[in-house]
Amino acid sequence: MPDYKYQMIITWSEEDNAFIVSVPDLPGCMADGKTIAEAVENAKIIIAEWIKYAQEDGIPIPQPRTIKTA
């Protein structure tokens, strides 16, 4: 699996009793897991699937955002 460099935001969901990972650069791209590590691994899979389907449908794939440091 490619090593994509997309920002991931990890939050805890009491309702789902799981960690939720959202990928802001890829609309609708989210995953979950019982642990942070599991949620991140699931997100990597979902990122690859998001990109695959976008390519198949001719949807532009956003470049990962970069964070500038001082």
C-alpha atoms as an extended CHARMM CRD file, in Angstrom:
* protein
*
        70  EXT
         1         1  MET       CA              0.0000000000        0.0000000000        0.0000000000  PROA      1               0.0000000000
         2         2  PRO       CA              1.4020000000        3.4280000000       -0.8930000000  PROA      2               0.0000000000
         3         3  ASP       CA              2.4510000000        5.7290000000        1.9320000000  PROA      3               0.0000000000
         4         4  TYR       CA              0.1030000000        8.6720000000        1.4240000000  PROA      4               0.0000000000
         5         5  LYS       CA              0.8920000000       11.8430000000        3.3680000000  PROA      5               0.0000000000
         6         6  TYR       CA             -2.6350000000       13.0640000000        4.1080000000  PROA      6               0.0000000000
         7         7  GLN       CA             -3.4490000000       14.7820000000        7.3780000000  PROA      7               0.0000000000
         8         8  MET       CA             -5.5360000000       12.6480000000        9.7390000000  PROA      8               0.0000000000
         9         9  ILE       CA             -7.6500000000       14.0320000000       12.5480000000  PROA      9               0.0000000000
        10        10  ILE       CA             -8.3080000000       11.5450000000       15.3430000000  PROA      10              0.0000000000
        11        11  THR       CA            -11.1960000000       11.9780000000       17.7700000000  PROA      11              0.0000000000
        12        12  TRP       CA            -12.9400000000        9.7510000000       20.2880000000  PROA      12              0.0000000000
        13        13  SER       CA            -16.6170000000        8.9520000000       19.7680000000  PROA      13              0.0000000000
        14        14  GLU       CA            -18.5410000000        8.0330000000       22.9070000000  PROA      14              0.0000000000
        15        15  GLU       CA            -21.5180000000        7.1100000000       20.7350000000  PROA      15              0.0000000000
        16        16  ASP       CA            -19.4840000000        4.6190000000       18.6770000000  PROA      16              0.0000000000
        17        17  ASN       CA            -17.1050000000        3.6830000000       21.5000000000  PROA      17              0.0000000000
        18        18  ALA       CA            -14.2710000000        4.0140000000       18.9860000000  PROA      18              0.0000000000
        19        19  PHE       CA            -11.6160000000        6.3500000000       17.6670000000  PROA      19              0.0000000000
        20        20  ILE       CA            -12.6930000000        8.1340000000       14.4840000000  PROA      20              0.0000000000
        21        21  VAL       CA            -10.1650000000        9.2680000000       11.8850000000  PROA      21              0.0000000000
        22        22  SER       CA            -11.1670000000       11.8700000000        9.3280000000  PROA      22              0.0000000000
        23        23  VAL       CA             -9.0460000000       12.9250000000        6.3570000000  PROA      23              0.0000000000
        24        24  PRO       CA             -9.9390000000       16.5790000000        5.6450000000  PROA      24              0.0000000000
        25        25  ASP       CA             -8.3140000000       16.6890000000        2.1860000000  PROA      25              0.0000000000
        26        26  LEU       CA            -10.4900000000       13.8110000000        0.9120000000  PROA      26              0.0000000000
        27        27  PRO       CA            -14.1970000000       14.6150000000        1.3250000000  PROA      27              0.0000000000
        28        28  GLY       CA            -16.0940000000       11.8950000000        3.1800000000  PROA      28              0.0000000000
        29        29  CYS       CA            -12.9450000000        9.8850000000        3.9080000000  PROA      29              0.0000000000
        30        30  MET       CA            -13.3010000000        8.4900000000        7.4320000000  PROA      30              0.0000000000
        31        31  ALA       CA            -12.4430000000        5.3280000000        9.3450000000  PROA      31              0.0000000000
        32        32  ASP       CA            -12.7150000000        4.0230000000       12.8820000000  PROA      32              0.0000000000
        33        33  GLY       CA            -11.0730000000        1.5770000000       15.2490000000  PROA      33              0.0000000000
        34        34  LYS       CA            -11.0380000000        0.3910000000       18.8500000000  PROA      34              0.0000000000
        35        35  THR       CA             -7.5170000000        1.8040000000       19.2780000000  PROA      35              0.0000000000
        36        36  ILE       CA             -5.7510000000        4.7790000000       17.7120000000  PROA      36              0.0000000000
        37        37  ALA       CA             -3.3910000000        2.4260000000       15.8700000000  PROA      37              0.0000000000
        38        38  GLU       CA             -6.2880000000        0.3920000000       14.4760000000  PROA      38              0.0000000000
        39        39  ALA       CA             -8.1490000000        3.5360000000       13.4130000000  PROA      39              0.0000000000
        40        40  VAL       CA             -5.0690000000        4.8980000000       11.6090000000  PROA      40              0.0000000000
        41        41  GLU       CA             -4.4350000000        1.5770000000        9.8310000000  PROA      41              0.0000000000
        42        42  ASN       CA             -8.0850000000        1.4800000000        8.7470000000  PROA      42              0.0000000000
        43        43  ALA       CA             -7.7840000000        5.0860000000        7.5330000000  PROA      43              0.0000000000
        44        44  LYS       CA             -4.7800000000        4.1510000000        5.3690000000  PROA      44              0.0000000000
        45        45  ILE       CA             -6.9040000000        1.4800000000        3.6890000000  PROA      45              0.0000000000
        46        46  ILE       CA             -9.7920000000        3.9030000000        3.1760000000  PROA      46              0.0000000000
        47        47  ILE       CA             -7.4550000000        6.5670000000        1.7380000000  PROA      47              0.0000000000
        48        48  ALA       CA             -6.1800000000        4.0690000000       -0.8420000000  PROA      48              0.0000000000
        49        49  GLU       CA             -9.7620000000        3.0640000000       -1.7030000000  PROA      49              0.0000000000
        50        50  TRP       CA            -10.8820000000        6.7180000000       -1.9310000000  PROA      50              0.0000000000
        51        51  ILE       CA             -8.0610000000        7.4580000000       -4.3790000000  PROA      51              0.0000000000
        52        52  LYS       CA             -8.7450000000        4.3090000000       -6.4160000000  PROA      52              0.0000000000
        53        53  TYR       CA            -12.4330000000        5.1650000000       -6.8490000000  PROA      53              0.0000000000
        54        54  ALA       CA            -11.6530000000        8.8160000000       -7.5970000000  PROA      54              0.0000000000
        55        55  GLN       CA             -9.2540000000        7.7380000000      -10.3470000000  PROA      55              0.0000000000
        56        56  GLU       CA            -11.8750000000        5.3610000000      -11.8010000000  PROA      56              0.0000000000
        57        57  ASP       CA            -14.5230000000        8.1130000000      -11.7700000000  PROA      57              0.0000000000
        58        58  GLY       CA            -12.2290000000       10.8500000000      -13.1010000000  PROA      58              0.0000000000
        59        59  ILE       CA            -12.4460000000       12.8700000000       -9.8740000000  PROA      59              0.0000000000
        60        60  PRO       CA             -9.4110000000       15.1060000000       -9.2060000000  PROA      60              0.0000000000
        61        61  ILE       CA             -7.3120000000       13.8580000000       -6.3030000000  PROA      61              0.0000000000
        62        62  PRO       CA             -6.3070000000       16.6510000000       -3.9260000000  PROA      62              0.0000000000
        63        63  GLN       CA             -2.6750000000       16.9700000000       -2.9600000000  PROA      63              0.0000000000
        64        64  PRO       CA             -1.9720000000       16.5160000000        0.7490000000  PROA      64              0.0000000000
        65        65  ARG       CA             -1.8210000000       19.7860000000        2.6640000000  PROA      65              0.0000000000
        66        66  THR       CA              1.5080000000       20.8020000000        4.0590000000  PROA      66              0.0000000000
        67        67  ILE       CA              2.0590000000       22.4660000000        7.3840000000  PROA      67              0.0000000000
        68        68  LYS       CA              4.6380000000       25.2130000000        7.4210000000  PROA      68              0.0000000000
        69        69  THR       CA              6.8380000000       25.3980000000       10.4830000000  PROA      69              0.0000000000
        70        70  ALA       CA              8.8550000000       28.3520000000       11.6300000000  PROA      70              0.0000000000
